[in-house]
Amino acid sequence: MFDPTDAPRVFACPPGADFPRALVEGLRAHYADQPPEALARVHLIVNTRRMARRIHLLFDDGPPLLLPRLSLVTDLGELSALDEIPPPVSPLRRRLELIPLISRFLDTNPGFAPRSALYDLADSLAAFMAEMQGEGVSPEAISRLDVSDQSGHWARTVNFLSIVQHYFDDTGETPDTEARQRLIVERLIARWAESPPADPVIVAGSTGSRGTTQRLMQAVARLPRGALVLPGFDFDMPADLWGTLDDPMLSEDHPQYRFHALMQGLGTDASEIRPWPGAEAPNPARNRLVSLALRPAPVTDQWLRDGPALGDLRPATDNMTLIEAPTQRHEALAIALRLRDAAEKGETAALITPDRGLTRQVAAALDRWNILPDDSAGEPLQLSAIGRLMRHIAGLFEARLTADALLTLLKHPLTHGAKGRGDHLRFTRDLELHIRRNGPPYPDAEAIMNWATARKSRDADAWAAWVAETFTTHHSPQEMPISARLETHLALLNRTIQGHDPTATPHPWAEADGRAAKQVIDAFLDAAPHGGTLNARDYADLFGAVLGGADVRKVETPHPQILIWGTLEARVQGADLLILAGLNDGTWPEVPNPDPWLNRALRHKAGLLLPERRIGLSAHDFQQAIAAPEVWLTRSTRSDDAETVVSRWLNRLQNLLAGLPEQGGADALRSMHDRGAHWLALADALEDPGAPNPRPRPAPKPPADARPRQLSVTEIKTLIRDPYAVYARHVLGLRPLDPLMRLPDALIRGIVTHAVMERFIRDTANTPEARTRETLMTTAREVFEATLPWPAERLIWLARLERVVNGFLADEEARRANADPVGFEARGKITFDDIGFTLKGTADRIDRDTSGALLIYDYKTGSVPGKDEQKHFDKQLILETIMAEQGGFTDIPAAPVAGACYIGLGSSPGQVAAPLAEISLAEFTTEFRRLITCYLSPDQGFLSRRAMFETTQTGNYDQLARFGEWDITEKPSPEVLK
């Protein structure tokens, strides 16, 4: 392995080989007949901690021996003679230092990006600087770029990048991570040049995709006893094809490009790369097929030349399954079924995809069988319990507290978790019901304390004081130092978890997500003094972005053989079955993130990495994973809102197979689809709910003593149009739950408009000269200001009222010519003793004319019912007339009713009179008695949606009646209740 040679020693494993296992077994075989300390002298350098762990585990499996020295590429600074290099600056600190600079840039260039992207821009600029340092590109090289043929946007950006010049100067300050890594590698190379190590040095598992790593690999390959071991090297690519990868602008996205760039740096070619001893591909025929499918686009005409040489394609695809599901849900279910099958058979199966949404769906589907997969990525910290709570608390600074935000905080599982959470939940429920019924939509300390005072409970007072102090007094949108804001944020977190008991001791960092959050927060606290000042909105965006960079792995016992990996983990693991999921363009490969600093052409000129680099690395991951012994390829043909585009690699493979029918390619592709269709059919069967059993149209018949004996005049219309709603409300005792965040809907508009009119009429009762447009609008503004917390709606509703004021005042003068108001919001009721029923109601306004007769008015901000509708359905005014003539209104003696009118204040202004002259009140009363008597009889059912005004109109109890399982053409199905 380390025989003297002038050529660089480069070994490689083919795609599909279990790289760590092959590496370990090859080292064991080579040193099997040598002294025990020989292997211990080997210095093995790997690229990831996961690779190092797997190698350790494989050596631990035995037989016992002395292990090689194992280092990470990123930990070389710990070597002797390199430990004097200071540790790198915190990446978060560097990003916070950049935020003020970018903030000022956005202030002068607001079109560059929104302020919500402040941290993202700092993150991308820090990554850009790291890339410059890793690739050895100086700021001077950027400033020398010719942008004369570019847009002004790029010219401004190049000028802006001069602000980071001092980070590259040798000022003695703590270096960035990439700068430190390059410095370490350069010093190590210089030391090796003076005194080459006598012991073997091997760099294994890296593709050399970053400039610093490639320099290290080149230096190791040239050592007298140095070697490289490359993963997933395509030995099936023809020698002449490697030359077509010279131009990175055309070939960076090819899976083997990084190896070609490495060989160019070493001055060698593919023919000199030797297979690693004992490393074999599980299916060499498949490797040849995939190699041909993934050839660079300019030479895909070689399919015609080299395709026939592949021979029969069926052996290459026998253990391949292709699933093209109609939706991602179907894809996830099919994958979950196969993983369940693998668990039953004792197979090791791994799902590989960069789509975290898909992995969460698969994990949820597996939960029905109590299978907990071993997910290497864990849960994003910002989605964990403590992450969500901290983001909710950050929102207190930037916006006025709303009812829904308050209840979200109070109901969080960590809130008041230190002690007494049972009482906390009880108080939270009661406060929620109060807010739903009475508001306000923007609760403040006074409103919460008033609620507690009404309860007359000392515990409630203490709890309400805690709520008011913790959640209602921290609205501070102005700019503040990040460190001060963060300290307040953490104090509020502790106060939230502690609750209202001062003796309780919160432990927010006790669980796995808390420990992960503690690491992030500690780093944030250290870096915060370097970040300047931010307003509350920018701070909330920054905090969310910081949390978004961390994950949580909960301490649970997952299934040891059902695994979920990202593409990075898949490089260093092995499994019987690999499921490559989410194979759509934009998911795998992912779309490169847009670079706000340099475009693709300028990057190439500067010597930086191209955006296609990530696509090339993903393509390499795909080429390695698809070569596994058994593999599934899955995708969904449609996302939530659009058709998807098949991954370019899967598309090439399908096209190649379909184009080789004489070699069984079309049959092989059909068999792959058929195997996938079988699992999709199982997924459909799993989701099939069976034959539907829709409920019939309800018309319940409760017993007579359970039927309502009292209704309001407005509920009579409901009884006629939708009797089931009366049954649900008065027999079952169900009330629609008011929305938590009250919206300025038609009901609220009607209530405040009624209040405006009542106040105006009262105030001007004895001052006719005050009944003017100015007085009415002043009254409206005062009432709206006092009762409506929505500024925009206040203006809109005032504008609508202004349009009808002149007509209202003219009609009001006519109304007041011979009558005066005697009642506002007059409450009344009459009892029909013979049938045992009470009718109650409230009249908006009652006037009395000079003859002593009464006039009844009702204000309408919505549509006003016509005469026919009032006769048959909307009987409110007529029923109030009967009540008035029978003396049913409090403090208003019985008297004849001269008229009753709706006063329109909305889109239909003016007066609409009740048809009192066209009906007989005695006959109307008799009809009303008959209606009530009918519904008091146990033989009458309360039919759902009997005579709705419109078929599209919704009712409060339609869901309870299961409307939709039946329609209004169906006959009712009466049900006698006992």
Secondary structure as the mmCIF struct_conf table of DSSP 4:
data_model
#
loop_
_struct_conf.conf_type_id
_struct_conf.id
_struct_conf.beg_label_comp_id
_struct_conf.beg_label_asym_id
_struct_conf.beg_label_seq_id
_struct_conf.end_label_comp_id
_struct_conf.end_label_asym_id
_struct_conf.end_label_seq_id
BEND BEND1 ASP A 6 ALA A 7
STRN STRN1 VAL A 10 ALA A 12
TURN_TY1_P TURN_TY1_P1 PRO A 15 GLY A 16
BEND BEND2 ALA A 17 ALA A 17
HELX_RH_AL_P HELX_RH_AL_P1 PHE A 19 HIS A 30
TURN_TY1_P TURN_TY1_P2 TYR A 31 ASP A 33
BEND BEND3 GLN A 34 GLN A 34
HELX_RH_AL_P HELX_RH_AL_P2 PRO A 36 ALA A 40
TURN_TY1_P TURN_TY1_P3 ARG A 41 ARG A 41
STRN STRN2 HIS A 43 VAL A 46
BEND BEND4 ASN A 47 ASN A 47
HELX_RH_AL_P HELX_RH_AL_P3 ARG A 49 ASP A 60
TURN_TY1_P TURN_TY1_P4 ASP A 61 ASP A 61
BEND BEND5 GLY A 62 PRO A 63
HELX_LH_PP_P HELX_LH_PP_P1 LEU A 66 PRO A 68
STRN STRN3 ARG A 69 LEU A 72
HELX_RH_3T_P HELX_RH_3T_P1 VAL A 73 GLU A 78
BEND BEND6 LEU A 79 LEU A 79
TURN_TY1_P TURN_TY1_P5 SER A 80 GLU A 84
BEND BEND7 ILE A 85 ILE A 85
HELX_LH_PP_P HELX_LH_PP_P2 PRO A 86 SER A 90
HELX_RH_AL_P HELX_RH_AL_P4 PRO A 91 THR A 108
TURN_TY1_P TURN_TY1_P6 PRO A 110 GLY A 111
BEND BEND8 PHE A 112 PHE A 112
HELX_RH_3T_P HELX_RH_3T_P2 ARG A 115 ALA A 117
HELX_RH_AL_P HELX_RH_AL_P5 LEU A 118 GLU A 135
TURN_TY1_P TURN_TY1_P7 GLY A 136 GLY A 136
HELX_RH_AL_P HELX_RH_AL_P6 PRO A 139 SER A 143
TURN_TY1_P TURN_TY1_P8 ARG A 144 ARG A 144
TURN_TY1_P TURN_TY1_P9 SER A 148 ASP A 149
BEND BEND9 GLN A 150 GLN A 150
HELX_RH_AL_P HELX_RH_AL_P7 GLY A 152 PHE A 160
HELX_RH_3T_P HELX_RH_3T_P3 LEU A 161 TYR A 167
TURN_TY1_P TURN_TY1_P10 PHE A 168 PHE A 168
BEND BEND10 ASP A 169 ASP A 169
BEND BEND11 GLY A 172 GLY A 172
HELX_LH_PP_P HELX_LH_PP_P3 GLU A 173 ASP A 176
HELX_RH_AL_P HELX_RH_AL_P8 THR A 177 GLU A 194
BEND BEND12 SER A 195 SER A 195
BEND BEND13 ALA A 198 ASP A 199
STRN STRN4 VAL A 201 ALA A 204
BEND BEND14 GLY A 205 GLY A 205
BEND BEND15 ARG A 210 ARG A 210
HELX_RH_AL_P HELX_RH_AL_P9 GLY A 211 ALA A 221
TURN_TY1_P TURN_TY1_P11 ARG A 222 ARG A 222
BEND BEND16 LEU A 223 LEU A 223
TURN_TY1_P TURN_TY1_P12 PRO A 224 ARG A 225
STRN STRN5 GLY A 226 LEU A 230
BEND BEND17 PRO A 231 GLY A 232
TURN_TY1_P TURN_TY1_P13 PHE A 235 ASP A 236
BEND BEND18 MET A 237 MET A 237
HELX_RH_AL_P HELX_RH_AL_P10 ALA A 239 TRP A 242
HELX_RH_3T_P HELX_RH_3T_P4 GLY A 243 LEU A 245
HELX_RH_AL_P HELX_RH_AL_P11 PRO A 248 SER A 251
TURN_TY1_P TURN_TY1_P14 GLU A 252 ASP A 253
BEND BEND19 HIS A 254 HIS A 254
TURN_TY1_P TURN_TY1_P15 PRO A 255 GLN A 256
HELX_RH_AL_P HELX_RH_AL_P12 TYR A 257 LEU A 266
TURN_TY1_P TURN_TY1_P16 GLY A 267 GLY A 267
HELX_RH_3T_P HELX_RH_3T_P5 ALA A 270 GLU A 272
HELX_LH_PP_P HELX_LH_PP_P4 ILE A 273 ILE A 273
STRN STRN6 ARG A 274 PRO A 275
HELX_LH_PP_P HELX_LH_PP_P5 TRP A 276 TRP A 276
TURN_TY1_P TURN_TY1_P17 PRO A 277 GLY A 278
BEND BEND20 PRO A 282 PRO A 282
HELX_RH_AL_P HELX_RH_AL_P13 PRO A 284 ALA A 293
TURN_TY1_P TURN_TY1_P18 LEU A 294 LEU A 294
BEND BEND21 ARG A 295 ARG A 295
HELX_RH_3T_P HELX_RH_3T_P6 ALA A 297 VAL A 299
TURN_TY1_P TURN_TY1_P19 THR A 300 ASP A 301
HELX_RH_AL_P HELX_RH_AL_P14 GLN A 302 ASP A 306
HELX_RH_3T_P HELX_RH_3T_P7 GLY A 307 LEU A 310
BEND BEND22 LEU A 313 LEU A 313
HELX_RH_AL_P HELX_RH_AL_P15 ARG A 314 THR A 317
TURN_TY1_P TURN_TY1_P20 ASP A 318 ASN A 319
STRN STRN7 MET A 320 ALA A 325
BEND BEND23 PRO A 326 THR A 327
HELX_RH_AL_P HELX_RH_AL_P16 GLN A 328 LYS A 345
TURN_TY1_P TURN_TY1_P21 GLY A 346 GLY A 346
STRN STRN8 ALA A 349 ILE A 352
BEND BEND24 PRO A 354 PRO A 354
HELX_RH_AL_P HELX_RH_AL_P17 ARG A 356 LEU A 366
HELX_RH_3T_P HELX_RH_3T_P8 ASP A 367 TRP A 369
TURN_TY1_P TURN_TY1_P22 ASN A 370 ASN A 370
STRN STRN9 ASP A 374 ASP A 375
BEND BEND25 SER A 376 ALA A 377
STRN STRN10 GLU A 379 PRO A 380
HELX_RH_3T_P HELX_RH_3T_P9 LEU A 381 LEU A 383
BEND BEND26 SER A 384 SER A 384
HELX_RH_AL_P HELX_RH_AL_P18 ALA A 385 GLU A 398
BEND BEND27 ALA A 399 ALA A 399
HELX_RH_AL_P HELX_RH_AL_P19 ALA A 403 LEU A 410
TURN_TY1_P TURN_TY1_P23 LYS A 411 LYS A 411
BEND BEND28 HIS A 412 HIS A 412
TURN_TY1_P TURN_TY1_P24 PRO A 413 HIS A 416
BEND BEND29 ALA A 418 LYS A 419
HELX_RH_AL_P HELX_RH_AL_P20 ARG A 421 ASN A 438
BEND BEND30 PRO A 441 TYR A 442
HELX_RH_AL_P HELX_RH_AL_P21 ALA A 445 ARG A 455
TURN_TY1_P TURN_TY1_P25 LYS A 456 LYS A 456
HELX_RH_AL_P HELX_RH_AL_P22 ARG A 458 PHE A 471
BEND BEND31 THR A 472 THR A 473
BEND BEND32 GLN A 478 GLN A 478
STRN STRN11 MET A 480 PRO A 481
HELX_RH_AL_P HELX_RH_AL_P23 ILE A 482 GLN A 498
BEND BEND33 HIS A 500 HIS A 500
TURN_TY1_P TURN_TY1_P26 PRO A 502 THR A 503
TURN_TY1_P TURN_TY1_P27 PRO A 508 TRP A 509
BEND BEND34 ALA A 510 GLU A 511
HELX_RH_AL_P HELX_RH_AL_P24 ALA A 512 ALA A 527
HELX_RH_3T_P HELX_RH_3T_P10 ALA A 528 HIS A 530
BEND BEND35 GLY A 531 GLY A 531
STRN STRN12 THR A 533 LEU A 534
HELX_RH_AL_P HELX_RH_AL_P25 ALA A 536 GLY A 548
TURN_TY1_P TURN_TY1_P28 GLY A 549 GLY A 549
STRN STRN13 ASP A 551 VAL A 552
TURN_TY1_P TURN_TY1_P29 PRO A 560 GLN A 561
STRN STRN14 ILE A 562 TRP A 565
HELX_RH_AL_P HELX_RH_AL_P26 THR A 567 ALA A 570
TURN_TY1_P TURN_TY1_P30 ARG A 571 VAL A 572
BEND BEND36 ASP A 576 ASP A 576
STRN STRN15 LEU A 577 LEU A 580
STRN STRN16 ASN A 584 ASN A 584
TURN_TY1_P TURN_TY1_P31 ASP A 585 ASP A 585
STRN STRN17 GLY A 586 THR A 587
TURN_TY1_P TURN_TY1_P32 TRP A 588 PRO A 589
STRN STRN18 GLU A 590 GLU A 590
HELX_LH_PP_P HELX_LH_PP_P6 VAL A 591 PRO A 594
BEND BEND37 PRO A 596 TRP A 597
HELX_RH_AL_P HELX_RH_AL_P27 ARG A 600 ALA A 606
TURN_TY1_P TURN_TY1_P33 GLY A 607 GLY A 607
HELX_LH_PP_P HELX_LH_PP_P7 LEU A 608 LEU A 610
TURN_TY1_P TURN_TY1_P34 PRO A 611 PRO A 611
HELX_RH_AL_P HELX_RH_AL_P28 GLU A 612 ALA A 625
TURN_TY1_P TURN_TY1_P35 ILE A 626 ALA A 627
BEND BEND38 ALA A 628 PRO A 629
STRN STRN19 GLU A 630 SER A 636
BEND BEND39 THR A 637 THR A 637
STRN STRN20 ARG A 638 ARG A 638
BEND BEND40 ASP A 640 ALA A 642
STRN STRN21 GLU A 643 GLU A 643
STRN STRN22 VAL A 646 VAL A 646
HELX_RH_AL_P HELX_RH_AL_P29 ARG A 648 ALA A 658
TURN_TY1_P TURN_TY1_P36 GLY A 659 GLY A 659
HELX_RH_3T_P HELX_RH_3T_P11 PRO A 661 GLN A 663
TURN_TY1_P TURN_TY1_P37 GLY A 664 GLY A 664
HELX_RH_AL_P HELX_RH_AL_P30 GLY A 665 GLU A 687
BEND BEND41 ALA A 691 ALA A 691
HELX_LH_PP_P HELX_LH_PP_P8 PRO A 694 PRO A 696
STRN STRN23 ARG A 697 LYS A 701
HELX_RH_3T_P HELX_RH_3T_P12 ALA A 704 ALA A 706
BEND BEND42 ARG A 707 ARG A 707
BEND BEND43 ARG A 709 ARG A 709
STRN STRN24 GLN A 710 SER A 712
HELX_RH_AL_P HELX_RH_AL_P31 VAL A 713 ARG A 721
HELX_RH_AL_P HELX_RH_AL_P32 PRO A 723 VAL A 726
HELX_RH_PI_P HELX_RH_PI_P1 TYR A 727 VAL A 731
BEND BEND44 LEU A 732 LEU A 732
HELX_LH_PP_P HELX_LH_PP_P9 PRO A 736 PRO A 739
BEND BEND45 LEU A 740 MET A 741
HELX_RH_AL_P HELX_RH_AL_P33 ALA A 746 ASP A 763
TURN_TY1_P TURN_TY1_P38 THR A 764 THR A 764
BEND BEND46 ALA A 765 ASN A 766
HELX_RH_3T_P HELX_RH_3T_P13 PRO A 768 ALA A 770
BEND BEND47 THR A 772 THR A 772
HELX_RH_AL_P HELX_RH_AL_P34 ARG A 773 THR A 787
HELX_RH_AL_P HELX_RH_AL_P35 PRO A 791 ARG A 815
TURN_TY1_P TURN_TY1_P39 ARG A 816 ALA A 817
BEND BEND48 ASN A 818 ASN A 818
STRN STRN25 ALA A 819 PHE A 832
TURN_TY1_P TURN_TY1_P40 ASP A 833 GLY A 836
STRN STRN26 PHE A 837 ASP A 849
TURN_TY1_P TURN_TY1_P41 THR A 850 SER A 851
BEND BEND49 GLY A 852 GLY A 852
STRN STRN27 LEU A 854 LYS A 860
BEND BEND50 THR A 861 GLY A 862
HELX_LH_PP_P HELX_LH_PP_P10 SER A 863 PRO A 865
HELX_RH_AL_P HELX_RH_AL_P36 LYS A 867 HIS A 872
TURN_TY1_P TURN_TY1_P42 PHE A 873 PHE A 873
HELX_RH_AL_P HELX_RH_AL_P37 GLN A 876 GLU A 885
TURN_TY1_P TURN_TY1_P43 GLN A 886 GLY A 887
STRN STRN28 PHE A 889 PHE A 889
TURN_TY1_P TURN_TY1_P44 THR A 890 ASP A 891
STRN STRN29 VAL A 897 GLY A 904
BEND BEND51 GLY A 906 SER A 908
STRN STRN30 GLY A 910 ALA A 913
HELX_RH_3T_P HELX_RH_3T_P14 LEU A 916 GLU A 918
BEND BEND52 ILE A 919 ILE A 919
HELX_RH_AL_P HELX_RH_AL_P38 LEU A 921 LEU A 936
BEND BEND53 SER A 937 SER A 937
TURN_TY1_P TURN_TY1_P45 PRO A 938 ASP A 939
TURN_TY1_P TURN_TY1_P46 SER A 944 ARG A 945
BEND BEND54 ARG A 946 ALA A 947
BEND BEND55 PHE A 949 GLU A 950
TURN_TY1_P TURN_TY1_P47 THR A 951 THR A 952
TURN_TY1_P TURN_TY1_P48 ASN A 956 GLY A 964
BEND BEND56 GLU A 965 TRP A 966
TURN_TY1_P TURN_TY1_P49 ILE A 968 THR A 969
BEND BEND57 GLU A 970 GLU A 970
HELX_LH_PP_P HELX_LH_PP_P11 LYS A 971 LYS A 971
STRN STRN31 PRO A 972 VAL A 976
#
